[in-house]
Amino acid sequence: MPRIKMIVEYDGTNYHGFQRQANAHTVQAEIEKRIRQLTGESLTVSGASRTDTGVHARGQVIVFDTASPIPAERWSSALNGYLPVDIRVLGSEVVADDFHPAFAARQKTYYYRIWRERPGSAMQRQRALLCYEDLDEEAMIRAAAGFVGRHDFQAFCSSGATTRTSERTITRCDVERHGPLLVMYITANGFLYNMVRIIVGTLLEVGRGRIAPDMIPEIIASRDRARAGPTAPPQGLYLLQVEYGDVTQEKA
């Protein structure tokens, strides 16, 4: 059976994350349900990232094996006819039988959106963190550079993680202003549980003046979760891109 790879975009507002769970509405379960309606097949979809409840994706990668005669390049349009409007397939192709979107990933990029202007935005409340307080954005930019490199990020991992090692390599950690939005981009070869949201929460504490920008290396070295900032809310977080093969750094 051919293995189909898809790039999937979704608004995570109404889902309890990507991964299928008992008695919960998830993106994976919704996609599997719609494939069953389309082809009659009961199959399992594998994803590149387990995005959490309320987290969005612009570039989630999924694969599944199918006996359907639908041509690979037609899968995206065929499945979009069955999917709800908050999940879209952006592209589809055949890949090798042993390709797994999580295990084959070389690096992933997430970004986090913070809406900075009053009186807020009714349209952005589920797609960005609404934050109107004074923030030292220049200090946040300086602090972000301290995360780049290979480090033990245990201080930026929520309890309950089951990974064998907490060492990861961050190749990009930028804070950029785009009109009313403050956007944080983070690229790494992998992420710990809630790692991006804790980094964002820590950078917000820098912006508030509660953590000095030059304290980031010391917090990382401490491996102490209590030294880092709080976990930022989920609605501002997006999985932007998953990269495979020869990685080339491009500005997201």
N, C-alpha and C positions, 0 to 999 in steps of 0.2 A: 504494500500500500504506500502511496506517496505521502511524504510529510510536508504539510503546508505551513509556511511561516507567514504571519500577519503582523503589520504595524497597527496598533489600536490606540485610539484616542478616547478618553472618557471623562465625564464630569463625575467625580466620586461622591458628590453630595448625598445621593440617595442610596449609597452602598456601604456595606460593612467591610470595605477593603476589596482587594482583588481575589484572594484565595477563598475557595469554597469552604463554608462552615455549616455545621448543623444548625438549622433554625435561624439562618441569617441570610439576608439578601446581598449577594456578592457579584462582582463583575464576572468572575470565572463561571459561576453557576448560570448566570444570565446568558453568557455566550454559548455554553454547552446546551442549554435549553433551546436556544434559537437554531443551533446546528441540527439538533434533533428534529425540530419542526421542518427545517429545510430538506434534510436528507433521510430522516428516519433513523440515523445512527446515534447510539448512545456511546459517546467517546469522552476522553479526558483531555482537556486543554492544559498545557504547561506554560507558565509565564516567566518573564525575566525578573520580575520584582513583585514582592508581596506588598503592594501599597496598602496603607492602613485605612481605617474608616475615615471617610471625608477627604482623602487625598486624591488628586487628579492625575491624569497622564496625557501627555501629548505624543509619547513614543514608546508605549508599552509594546513588548515583543512577545508573541505567543506562537506556539506550534501545536499541531495535532496530526494524527495519522487518520486517513480517510479512504474508504473504498468508493467514494462518490466519483462519478465521471465528470464532474464539473471541472473545467480547466483551471489550473492554478491561478492564472491572471484574472479569471472571472469570479473567483471566490469573494473578493471584496465587495463587488456590486451585488452579488447574489445574497450574501449574508446581511448586508446593510438593509435589504428589503424586509428583513425579519427583526432586526435589532431595534431596541428602543432608541429614541432620539438622543439620549445622553451617552450612547456608545456608538462609535463609528470606526469602521475598518478603513485605513488609509491606503493600504496596499497589500498584495499577497503574491507569494511565489513558492516554488518547490525548493526544498533544501535537502541536504544529505540525511539519510535515515538516522544517523547518530548525532545530529545537531540538537542541542538543548539550549534554550534561550538564556537560562541562568548560568549554567556551567561554562558555556562558551564565551560569555561576555568578557571583554577586555577592560571596559570601564563604563560607568554610567554617569549621567549628568542630571542633577535635580536643580530646580530653581524654586525660590520662595518669594512671594509677592506681598508687599506691605503697602496698604493704601494710607497716604499721609495727610490728605486734605480733609478739613471739615467742610460741610457737615456730614461727611461720610458718603457712602454710596449704597443705595439699595441693590444695585446690580452686582456689586463686588463683595457683598458680605459673606457669601459662601465660596468666593474665589480668591480672597485675599484676607490678610489680617488687617482690620481697621485699627490704626494706631495714630493718635493725634498728638501725643505728648512730645515734648521737646527731646530730640535725639541729636547727639553729636555724630553726624554721619561721617565726618572725616576720621574720627576716632575708630568707628566701625570698619572703615576701609583699611586703616592701618592694622587693626587687630586681625582682620581676615587673613592677612598674609602669614600670620603665625601658624595657621593650620596646614599650610602647604608642606608637603614632604611625607616621608614614611614615619609614622609614629604609632605608639600604642594608644588607642583612643578609648580605653576603658572608662575614662571619666566622662565620655560622651555616649554612653550606652545605657539604656534602661535595663532594669532587672528583668530576668526571664529570658535573656538571650542564650542561645545554645551553640554559638559558633566556637570553633576550636581555638581560635586566636583572635585577639582584639587589635592586631596590627593591620593597618590599612595605609594606602598611599593616596594622598590627595594631590592632584595636579593643578587644580584650579579652585580658588575660593575668592570670589569677587563680590563687591557690593557696588551696585550701580543705581543711579537715579534716572528714571524715565518718566518725566512729567510728574503726575501725582503719586507714582509708584516708586518705592524703593525695592530693588530686586537683588536677591542674593543667589549667585550661581556657584554650585559645588560639583566638581568632577572628581571621581575616585575610582580605584580598581574594585571597590566593594564598600559596603556600608554596614555598620552595626545597627541593632534595633534602635530606632528613633534617633540615630546619629545626626542626621541632617537637622531635624527639628531641635535637638539640643544645641547644636552649633548655632543655629539661628537664635535660640533663646539666650545663648551666651553673648552673641554679638549685640542683641538688644540691651542686655545689661551693661555692655560697654557703652552703648549709645546713651544710656541713662546716667552714666558716670559711676556706676556701682562696681565695675570691674575695669581696671586700667588696661589699655591696649597691649602693653608689653607684658601683661600677666599670662597671656595665652600659653606660651611655652611651659611656664611653671604649672599651670593647671593640667596641661596634657601630661607632663612628667609625674604629677601626683597620682594619676590613675584613680582619683577620688571623685565619684559622681557628685558629691556634695559641693565640690569646689566650682563646678560648672554652673551655668544658668539653667533656668527652668526649660521644660520641653514646650516649644512653641505650638500653638494650635494647628490642627491638620489642614484647615481649609486653604491656607496660603501655599501649600506644597504641591509641586508638579514633578512627575518623572518626565524629563524632556527627551532624553536620548539614551539608547543602549548601543555601544559600539563593539564590533567584532573584527577579527583579523588584524591587519596592520592598522594601529591607531594613529591618526593624525589629529593634532589639536586644532580645532576650529572654534571661532567665537560663536557661541550659541545666540 
